[in-house]
């Protein structure tokens, strides 16, 4: 298993992609957590997903509706 490092820039890109997919209706918001987890696994090549990173990616951004 790979232990790829994920930069802050990478995290911002993944978060933006998830939020955009939800906004554009590509994925339902209630499926965003699993979608994000799979995105992280695909990106890192690792089956383990950091739960703090996952929480941050799917957390609602202030001022977003």
Helices and strands as residue ranges (DSSP letters): H 8-23, G 29-31, H 32-44, H 51-58
